[in-house]
Amino acid sequence: MRKPLLDALEHGGGKKMLPGDGGYKAFRTWLEDYASTVGDKYRRATDLPNEVVRPALFGSEIWLQFAKTPPAWGDRLLVLAVYFWESRTKAWEPEPIAVSDRKSGIKASSGKTA
């Protein structure tokens, strides 16, 4: 995890994920599952992890940019969840219709966009 996460080991590729982002969570889940498999922890079907139902993922060419963000957001993971407003019931849907995460483009020390 240190190689793609912290760029702690020189590999020429730079950071590939941040702690807590979608890539990190997926990679960590895969590593933990692999360790359980090679460690022979799945002896019965009931030992397997429960299936987690997640929203379908898809790519988009739509970008959302925040201007004049606080310097405290610098180099931090930002998560955006979009919820549908149901005008008939005058309420937000309980589950998001879209979720994304990305490292802030603001440098923590300067407050300038990277």
SULGI-V332423 format. One record per helix or strand of 2 or more residues. SS is the DSSP state (helix for helix, strand for strand). FROM is the first residue (numbers start at 1). TO is the last residue. If there is no record, write none. Layout:
# SULGI-V332423
((SS & FROM & TO) (SS & FROM & TO))
This chain:
# SULGI-V332423
((helix & 2 & 6) (helix & 22 & 38) (helix & 45 & 47) (helix & 71 & 73) (strand & 77 & 82) (strand & 85 & 86) (strand & 91 & 92) (strand & 98 & 103))
